[in-house]
Every structure is written in structure tokens, then in C-alpha cells.
Amino acid sequence: MELRQALTAIAVALLPAAAAAQVERFAVVVGNDQGQPPDASLSYAEADAARVAAMLQEVGGVRPENVVLLRGQDASTVRRTLITVNDRLRATGRQAMLIVYYSGHADAGALHLGATSLELPELEQLVRGSAATFRLLILDACRSGALTRVKGGAPIAPFDIHLGERVPGEGAVFLTSSSASEDSQESDEIKGSFFTHALVSGLLGAADANGDGRVTLDEAYRYTYEATLRASSRSLAGIQHPTFEYEVRGMGEVVLATLEANSPTRAWVQLPEGRTWLLFQGTEEGPVVGEVGARDRSRRLSLRAGRYFVRGRGPDVLLEGTFVAPAGAALALDESSLERTAFARLVRKGGGAATAVSSVEAEARLRSSLLDGAGACPGAAVGMAVALRSVTLKPRVGWCRAGFSNPGIQATIDQYDLEISAAHVRDLRVVSIELGITVGGALLVQRFRTQGIAPARTTVALQLSPTIGIVREVAQRGYVFLLGSASTYLLRSEDSASSRSSFGPAFALRLAMGAGVRL
């Protein structure tokens, strides 16, 4: 990840909801991956800007001709563009909304647009001085939280903005994605910054807490606050705390996105509960469209009609697959249509957040004859399986009992095993194949029943066994397996005819069948 900082939103002269339909919306969207030394190049600032520009046209009510997208441009170009758009706003003679978004590098005093700088006070003045009735400035950039710090902003919990309680007039709302002393971050997994990703997802419907098809400023802030904290809490750079300060005199709700239920070019996609879902356009290599968290109240997104790749994460499983969002209709995603991958498989291929997955296993086993005259040895074993990136380790304890009978004597042989296996697992579509080696020790106790005196014998053996097995997933946490091994034991044995003992190898085959449950 690379570090970035802060969102600032300035909303001036809040409009009554009844007049929202007559408001003309304009947007200037800026992204720049390059900054000034020692700024490292960002990976997703310009991509974030493109996502925001598309979202504003799709659900933000901004017509395509009113959106200006600047990627990799310098400060003078951004300045001229803002002045030109403000001139257009004055010429409209109507109530208007201006949205300005920037993603890139900055410090406490200026945006870093490549080798050039745009001072934050100048940017604020260009936005505040606009003829627009509603003005929204969003900065997703390093150190831009200083703008709210200067104005008294501080980290707080999510808040309610009751705009209807204020008198008509003008005012301002300042929002930041983190405090002035914190870093904002971008992620390779979501292909963008945490804050912008949460903002776009929220405006596409994840923030629509009451399900009325409108995402208000309050809903967007609440969702973005919680999603940014949740995502950044898992990062090395630490938690981002979105903050705010407002000076509002107005009435009515500020609606940032309108999600039409019957749009002929869009679809509502309902996502199952209990998992975090990440959606990509087209394939898993395509751009990230949005996200719904496992704990989000709203489970639906408004998407353009078309094909999407979806990835869902639960406590112990990954679900992946594609679906088609139907134009002008709704779709409830069916988990059974997706490919299910247990996290043990994810760990082995490096795709999971965890570095190991543990399981408890139990098995029934049958070993062929090991000592002269002894029969097969049926038994059982219990143990653990720890799946790592390149190897699965299986410590276990086992027992089996064999026996034989001759005229005048009967014997039982109890074998107690302590062993550990190391296996490399190859995951196929339906099953997994494992090849490994088992080492351990065995204690063999022979007991005799005879009319004479025959004391018990105890023999210690060393075991070395190549193994091969097949594993099949049967539930979210469960699986069954079948293992075979060719075992070599080093032990002291006694010839029944000559009563002479010798130390050497003995060979046996073993078959095991069992089941496991992941913890």
C-alpha cells in the first residue's frame, strides 16, 4: 500500500429537497498519480478520479457535458478549469451544485499536482467563491486534513446532520477522511484508496440505510466513516478517523445520489448477508465497482447493466464467480452459483489474509501384518492439520490392535503411534491431492494367553512412510479424506522358530479414512 491522506467536503447553501429536481449539477474531478519529491508515485489516484466521475454521471445527477475529468494535469490547468466552470455556473441563472474532487499528493498547505502546487486556501476560495448554491469539495490527498484542523475539526464518531432543523441560508460542512496527523491509504486489493472506495460504494447504494433509493450526506458520511475505519484497521499504517466540522444554515436533506428503481440501463443487485462482497467490472482483472461489508445494513448496489465478477469472503470460505446484471430489473445473487474455496486452499495459493488454517481430524485405519504370524491391525487416530502456504503439517496419535492364535497360545499386539506428516497439497477443481511423508515412533505391546508362563513383550519402533491421499470438501468447514501409505518400521523382532532376535526393517501397508473440521 502507499500512504495518502484525507477527504475535505465543503457544502455551502443547502437546498430544500423540493427544489432538488431543478438544480443543475457540475463536477470537476481531478486525479494525479505524481507528486513532488519525496512523494512516491501513487498507483490509483487517477483511477479513483475516473471512478468518481463515472459515479457522478450514473447516480449523482451530473450530466456528461457538465463533468470535467482531469488526469495528470498541472495546477494551472486545474485553476483555469475551476474558473471556466464557475463562469458557466453564473451564466446558467439557475440554482446549481458544484462538486470538486481531487485524488493525489498534498501537504498541509497545498495540493501536489506533479511538479506544480495549488495552495489549499486558493482552492477553498475558488470553491467558496463559486456562484453555485451548493458547493462540495472532496480532497483525498496527503495531509489535506489540515484544512479541517485549522477550522477546529477533530476525530469524532459518526453523527446525524438534521438539516431540516436549521433556518434557510448559507453555510459550510467540512469532512475529512482522517485527522491531520494521520495517513490515508490505497490498497492493491480494491485498486484504489480506502476512503474513495467507501464513498463510491456508499453512493451506489451501500450507504442507503433506510432503503428509500436516495443517499444523503448523513448516510454517505456514516457509511464512509465506518468502512474507512474497518478497512484501515487491518493495515500496517493504522486507522484513519474521518472527521467533520459544519456551519450550516439551511433546510432539507442534501441528496448526493439518487438510485432509480426502474432505470432502463441499470440494475439492483442484492447481495447475501454475512459476507463481505467485492464487485469487479467484467472479470476479476477489471476495475473495482463497489463493496458491501458483512455488517452493512444495506445489501444492494445500483449497477450498470452488464457482466460482473464477484468475490465474497466469509469466516472460512471464499466465493467467486460471474453474473449478469439485467437492465431495468433486480437480481438477488445466488451463492450456489459461485465457486466455493475453503480458506485452507486460499492459504496454500497465497490468496487469504491468514497465514495458516488449523483443523481437527479423526480417522479409522487398517494396517497390514507387521510381525510374523500377526494379522491385520485395525484402529483409529486423532490429530491436527495445519495448512500453510507450501506444506500441510499433521501431528497425530494412533492405536491399532492385531493378534494371532496358535495351538496352546493366543496373543494380542497393541500398537501406539505418535507421528507427524508433512504433505504438499495440489488443489483440483473438485478434490485435492496430497503427497507427503510421515515420520514417528511406535510402541508395540505383545500380551499372551497360555497355560504356561509368557511375559508381555514391549518393542519400540521407528516409522518412515511415504503417503498419498485425496481430500473432498463436504461443508463450509468440513471435509473427508482417504490416505494410503507404505510404511517402513525399524524394530527388534524375534523369530518364532529359533527364538533369536534381530534388529531390522519391517514393511506394512496402511489405509486410513477420516474426516476433519476446520477451526
C-alpha positions in Angstrom: 0.0 0.0 0.0 1.0 3.6 -0.5 0.0 6.3 2.0 -2.4 9.1 1.3 -4.4 11.5 3.4 -7.8 13.0 3.9 -11.1 14.0 2.4 -12.4 17.5 2.8 -16.0 18.3 1.9 -17.4 21.8 1.9 -21.1 22.1 1.3 -22.5 25.6 1.1 -26.1 26.8 1.0 -28.0 23.6 1.4 -31.0 23.3 -0.8 -34.6 22.3 0.2 -35.4 18.8 -1.0 -38.4 20.2 -3.0 -36.1 22.2 -5.2 -33.5 19.5 -5.8 -35.0 18.5 -9.1 -34.4 22.0 -10.6 -30.7 22.0 -9.5 -28.1 21.8 -12.3 -25.1 19.9 -11.2 -21.5 20.4 -12.3 -18.3 18.5 -11.4 -14.6 19.0 -11.7 -12.8 15.7 -11.0 -9.0 15.7 -10.7 -6.6 12.8 -10.2 -2.8 12.8 -10.3 -0.5 9.9 -9.5 2.6 12.0 -9.5 3.7 14.4 -6.7 6.8 16.3 -5.7 10.0 14.9 -4.2 10.0 12.9 -1.9 6.4 11.9 -2.9 6.3 8.3 -4.2 4.2 7.7 -7.3 0.7 6.6 -6.4 -1.0 3.7 -8.1 -4.7 4.5 -8.1 -5.2 8.3 -7.7 -6.1 8.8 -11.4 -8.2 5.6 -11.4 -10.1 6.9 -8.3 -10.9 10.1 -10.1 -12.2 8.2 -13.1 -14.4 6.1 -10.7 -15.8 9.2 -9.1 -16.5 10.9 -12.5 -18.4 7.8 -13.7 -20.4 7.5 -10.4 -21.4 11.2 -10.5 -22.8 10.7 -14.0 -24.5 7.4 -13.2 -26.2 8.2 -9.8 -25.1 11.7 -8.9 -27.3 13.6 -11.3 -24.4 15.2 -13.2 -24.9 15.3 -16.9 -21.9 14.1 -19.0 -21.5 17.6 -20.6 -21.2 19.0 -17.1 -18.4 16.7 -15.9 -14.7 17.7 -16.4 -12.2 14.9 -15.7 -8.5 15.9 -15.4 -5.9 13.2 -15.1 -2.3 14.0 -14.6 -2.8 17.8 -15.2 -0.8 20.6 -13.5 -2.0 23.3 -11.1 -2.6 26.0 -13.8 -4.9 23.7 -15.7 -6.9 22.9 -12.6 -7.1 26.6 -11.8 -8.3 27.6 -15.3 -10.9 24.7 -15.3 -12.4 25.8 -12.0 -12.6 29.4 -13.2 -14.2 28.3 -16.5 -16.8 26.1 -14.8 -17.6 28.9 -12.4 -18.2 31.2 -15.3 -20.7 28.6 -16.8 -22.4 28.5 -13.4 -23.0 32.2 -13.4 -24.4 32.1 -16.9 -27.0 29.4 -16.1 -29.1 31.7 -14.0 -30.4 28.7 -12.1 -29.8 27.0 -8.8 -26.7 24.9 -9.2 -24.4 22.4 -7.4 -20.6 22.3 -7.8 -18.7 19.2 -6.9 -14.9 19.3 -6.9 -12.9 16.1 -6.2 -9.2 15.7 -6.0 -7.1 12.5 -5.5 -3.4 12.7 -5.3 -0.5 14.0 -3.2 -0.6 17.1 -0.9 0.8 18.5 2.2 -0.7 20.7 4.9 -0.6 23.8 2.7 -1.1 22.7 -1.0 -2.0 20.0 -3.5 0.9 18.5 -5.3 -0.1 18.3 -9.0 3.0 16.8 -10.4 5.8 19.4 -10.2 3.3 22.2 -9.5 1.3 23.2 -6.4 -2.2 24.6 -5.8 -2.4 26.2 -2.4 -5.3 25.0 -0.2 -6.5 28.5 0.7 -6.7 29.3 -3.1 -8.6 26.1 -3.8 -11.0 26.8 -0.9 -11.5 30.4 -2.2 -12.3 29.1 -5.8 -14.9 26.8 -4.4 -16.4 29.2 -1.8 -16.5 32.0 -4.4 -18.5 29.9 -6.9 -22.0 31.1 -7.9 -23.3 27.6 -7.2 -25.9 27.3 -4.5 -24.4 24.0 -3.2 -20.6 23.6 -3.2 -18.9 20.3 -2.3 -15.1 19.9 -2.2 -13.6 16.5 -1.7 -9.9 16.1 -1.2 -8.5 12.5 -0.9 -4.8 13.5 -0.5 -1.9 13.5 1.8 -2.2 16.0 4.8 -5.3 17.6 3.5 -6.9 17.0 6.9 -5.1 20.1 8.0 -7.8 22.1 6.4 -10.4 20.9 8.9 -7.8 21.0 11.7 -7.3 24.8 11.2 -11.1 25.2 11.3 -11.4 23.1 14.5 -12.0 19.6 13.2 -11.2 16.7 15.4 -11.8 12.9 15.3 -15.3 12.0 16.4 -17.9 9.2 16.0 -20.5 9.3 13.2 -23.1 12.0 13.6 -26.5 13.0 12.5 -27.0 16.1 10.3 -30.5 17.3 10.9 -30.6 19.9 8.2 -34.4 20.4 8.5 -33.9 22.0 11.9 -32.0 25.0 10.6 -33.2 28.2 9.0 -32.8 28.9 5.3 -29.5 30.5 4.3 -25.9 29.5 3.6 -23.2 27.6 5.5 -20.5 25.0 5.2 -19.8 21.4 6.1 -16.2 20.2 6.4 -15.5 16.5 6.3 -12.1 14.7 6.3 -11.3 11.0 5.9 -8.7 11.3 8.7 -7.2 13.7 11.1 -4.4 16.0 10.1 -1.8 13.7 11.8 -3.0 10.5 10.1 -2.2 8.9 6.8 -4.8 7.8 4.2 -4.0 4.7 2.3 -4.6 2.9 -1.0 -4.9 -0.8 -1.5 -4.0 -3.2 -4.3 -6.9 -5.4 -3.4 -9.6 -2.8 -4.0 -7.4 -0.9 -6.6 -7.9 2.4 -5.0 -7.9 4.4 -1.8 -9.9 3.2 1.2 -11.9 6.4 1.5 -12.8 6.9 -2.1 -13.7 3.2 -2.4 -16.0 3.5 0.5 -17.5 6.8 -0.8 -18.3 5.4 -4.2 -19.7 2.1 -2.8 -21.8 4.1 -0.4 -23.3 6.3 -3.2 -24.0 3.3 -5.3 -26.4 2.1 -2.6 -24.3 0.6 0.3 -25.0 3.7 2.3 -28.7 3.8 1.7 -29.6 2.7 5.2 -33.3 3.4 5.0 -33.7 1.9 1.5 -35.5 4.9 0.1 -33.3 5.0 -3.1 -31.6 8.2 -2.0 -28.2 8.6 -0.4 -28.0 11.7 1.7 -24.9 13.5 3.1 -25.6 12.0 6.5 -25.9 8.4 5.2 -22.8 8.8 3.0 -20.7 10.1 5.9 -21.8 7.4 8.3 -21.1 4.6 5.8 -17.8 6.1 4.7 -16.6 6.7 8.3 -17.3 3.1 9.4 -16.0 1.5 6.2 -12.8 3.5 6.3 -12.1 2.6 9.9 -12.9 -1.1 9.2 -10.5 -1.3 6.2 -7.7 0.8 7.6 -7.7 -1.1 10.9 -6.3 -4.1 9.1 -3.4 -2.1 7.5 0.1 -1.6 8.7 -0.3 2.2 8.6 -3.1 2.2 11.1 -6.6 3.6 11.5 -8.0 6.6 9.6 -10.6 8.6 11.5 -12.9 10.6 9.3 -13.8 13.9 10.9 -16.1 16.9 10.4 -16.9 20.5 11.1 -20.1 22.3 9.9 -21.5 25.7 9.8 -25.0 25.2 8.3 -27.9 27.5 8.0 -30.4 25.7 5.6 -33.2 23.2 5.4 -34.0 20.0 3.7 -31.8 17.0 3.1 -28.7 17.1 0.9 -29.2 14.2 -1.5 -25.8 13.2 -3.0 -27.1 10.2 -5.1 -30.5 9.1 -6.5 -30.9 5.4 -7.2 -33.8 4.9 -9.6 -35.6 1.6 -9.1 -36.6 1.2 -12.8 -33.8 2.7 -14.7 -33.6 1.1 -18.2 -29.8 1.0 -18.1 -29.2 -0.1 -14.5 -29.9 -3.0 -12.2 -30.4 -3.5 -8.5 -28.1 -6.3 -7.2 -29.0 -7.8 -3.8 -26.0 -9.4 -2.0 -26.4 -12.2 0.6 -25.8 -11.3 4.3 -22.9 -12.4 6.5 -20.2 -11.9 3.9 -18.2 -9.0 2.5 -18.7 -8.7 -1.3 -16.3 -7.0 -3.7 -17.6 -6.5 -7.3 -15.4 -6.0 -10.4 -16.5 -4.9 -13.8 -16.3 -7.8 -16.4 -13.6 -10.1 -14.9 -11.5 -10.3 -11.7 -8.9 -8.2 -13.6 -11.4 -5.4 -14.3 -11.8 -2.2 -12.2 -13.4 -2.5 -8.8 -17.0 -1.2 -8.9 -18.1 -1.4 -5.3 -18.2 -3.2 -2.0 -20.8 -4.3 0.6 -19.4 -5.2 4.0 -20.5 -8.2 6.1 -22.1 -5.9 8.7 -23.6 -3.3 6.3 -27.4 -2.8 6.7 -28.0 -2.1 3.1 -27.2 -5.2 1.0 -27.8 -3.8 -2.5 -26.0 -1.8 -5.1 -27.2 0.0 -8.2 -25.0 -1.1 -11.1 -24.9 -0.5 -14.8 -26.4 -3.5 -16.7 -23.7 -5.9 -17.8 -21.4 -8.7 -16.6 -19.6 -8.6 -13.3 -17.2 -10.7 -11.3 -18.0 -11.0 -7.6 -15.9 -12.1 -4.7 -17.4 -12.9 -1.3 -15.4 -13.5 1.9 -16.8 -15.3 4.9 -15.2 -16.6 8.1 -13.7 -19.7 6.4 -14.6 -19.6 2.7 -14.2 -17.6 -0.4 -17.0 -17.4 -3.0 -16.2 -16.3 -6.6 -18.0 -16.2 -9.9 -19.6 -14.0 -12.5 -23.2 -12.8 -13.0 -25.1 -10.6 -15.4 -26.9 -7.6 -14.0 -30.1 -7.3 -16.1 -31.1 -3.9 -17.5 -34.1 -2.4 -15.7 -34.5 -5.3 -13.3 -33.4 -6.6 -9.9 -31.1 -9.6 -9.2 -30.6 -11.5 -5.9 -27.2 -13.1 -6.1 -27.4 -16.8 -5.5 -24.4 -18.2 -3.6 -24.9 -21.7 -5.0 -23.9 -20.4 -8.5 -20.5 -19.3 -7.3 -17.3 -21.4 -6.9 -16.6 -22.1 -3.2 -13.0 -22.2 -2.0 -12.1 -23.1 1.6 -9.6 -20.8 3.2 -7.1 -23.7 3.5 -6.9 -23.6 -0.3 -6.5 -19.8 -0.2 -3.6 -20.1 2.3 -1.9 -22.7 0.0 -2.1 -20.4 -3.0 -1.4 -17.2 -1.1 -4.8 -15.6 -1.6 -6.0 -15.5 2.0 -5.4 -12.9 4.7 -4.5 -15.7 7.2 -1.1 -17.5 7.0 -2.4 -20.8 8.4 -5.6 -22.7 8.8 -6.0 -25.4 11.5 -8.3 -28.4 11.6 -9.2 -31.3 13.9 -9.1 -34.7 12.3 -10.2 -38.2 13.2 -9.7 -41.4 11.1 -10.2 -45.1 11.1 -7.1 -47.0 9.9 -6.1 -50.5 8.9 -2.5 -51.7 8.8 -1.3 -55.0 7.2 0.6 -57.6 9.2 3.9 -56.3 10.7 5.2 -59.2 12.7 5.4 -62.8 11.8 2.0 -64.5 12.3 0.2 -61.4 13.3 -2.8 -60.4 11.3 -4.1 -57.0 10.1 -4.2 -54.2 12.7 -7.5 -52.1 12.7 -7.5 -49.0 14.8 -8.1 -45.2 14.9 -6.2 -42.0 15.2 -6.9 -38.3 16.1 -4.8 -35.2 15.4 -4.5 -31.8 13.9 -3.9 -30.5 10.4 -2.2 -27.1 9.9 -2.4 -25.9 6.3 0.5 -23.5 5.5 1.4 -21.8 2.2 3.6 -24.7 0.8 3.0 -27.6 3.2 0.4 -29.1 5.5 1.6 -30.5 8.8 -0.4 -33.2 10.6 0.6 -34.3 14.1 -1.4 -37.2 15.4 -1.7 -40.1 17.9 -3.0 -43.5 16.8 -3.7 -47.0 18.1 -4.5 -50.4 16.5 -4.8 -54.0 17.7 -3.7 -57.1 15.9 -3.4 -60.7 17.1 -2.7 -64.3 16.3 -3.6 -67.7 17.7 -1.5 -70.9 17.7 -2.1 -74.2 19.4 -1.7 -73.5 23.1 -1.2 -69.8 22.9 -3.1 -66.7 21.9 -1.6 -63.2 21.5 -2.7 -59.6 21.0 -0.4 -56.8 19.8 -1.4 -53.3 20.6 0.4 -50.6 18.6 0.5 -47.0 19.9 1.7 -44.4 17.4 3.0 -40.8 17.7 3.7 -39.3 14.3 3.8 -36.2 12.2 3.2 -35.9 8.5 4.3 -33.2 6.1 2.4 -33.1 2.8 2.2 -30.9 -0.3 -1.3 -30.5 -1.5 -2.4 -29.8 -5.0 -5.9 -28.4 -5.3 -8.0 -29.6 -8.2 -11.5 -28.4 -9.0 -13.4 -30.9 -7.0 -10.8 -32.7 -4.8 -7.3 -32.1 -3.5 -4.4 -34.5 -3.9 -1.7 -34.7 -1.3 1.7 -36.3 -1.4 3.7 -36.4 1.8 6.0 -38.2 4.2 5.2 -39.4 7.7 7.8 -39.9 10.5 7.2 -41.1 14.0 7.6 -43.7 16.7 5.5 -46.7 17.7 5.2 -48.7 20.9 4.2 -52.4 20.3 3.0 -54.3 23.3 2.5 -58.1 22.9 0.4 -59.9 25.5 0.0 -63.7 25.6 -2.6 -66.1 26.9 -1.2 -69.6 27.6 -1.1 -72.4 30.2 2.5 -71.7 30.8 4.4 -68.5 31.6 4.7 -66.0 28.8 5.6 -62.5 29.9 4.5 -59.5 27.8 6.9 -58.0 25.3 7.4 -54.3 24.6 9.1 -53.2 21.4 9.9 -49.7 20.3 9.9 -48.9 16.5 10.7 -46.0 14.3 8.4 -45.3 11.3 9.0 -43.7 7.9 6.1 -43.7 5.4 5.5 -42.0 2.1 1.8 -41.2 1.8 -0.7 -40.3 -0.9 -4.2 -39.1 -0.3 -7.4 -37.5 -1.7 -9.5 -34.8 0.1 -13.0 -33.7 -0.7 -14.8 -30.7 0.8 -18.3 -31.6 2.1 -19.4 -28.4 4.0 -18.4 -24.9 4.9 -15.9 -26.2 7.5 -15.8 -30.0 6.9 -14.0 -32.4 4.6 -13.4 -36.1 4.2 -10.2 -37.8 3.2 -8.7 -41.2 2.1 -5.0 -41.8 2.8 -2.7 -44.7 1.8 0.9 -45.3 2.9 3.7 -47.7 2.5 5.4 -47.9 5.9 8.9 -49.0 6.9 9.4 -49.8 10.6 12.8 -50.2 12.2 12.4 -52.5 15.2 13.7 -55.5 17.1 11.8 -58.7 16.2 12.1 -62.3 17.4 11.9 -65.4 15.1 9.3 -67.7 16.5 11.1 -70.8 15.3 14.6 -70.1 16.6 13.7 -67.6 19.3 16.6 -65.5 18.0 16.0 -61.7 17.9 17.3 -59.2 15.3 17.1 -55.5 14.6 15.9 -54.5 11.1 13.2 -53.2 8.9 9.7 -54.5 8.6 7.2 -53.4 5.9 3.5 -52.8 6.0 0.7 -51.0 4.1 -1.8 -48.8 5.8 -5.1 -47.4 4.7 -6.9 -44.6 6.5 -10.3 -43.0 6.0 -11.5 -40.0 8.1 -13.0 -36.5 8.3 -11.9 -33.1 9.5 -13.4 -29.9 10.8 -11.7 -26.5 10.4 -11.4 -24.4 13.5 
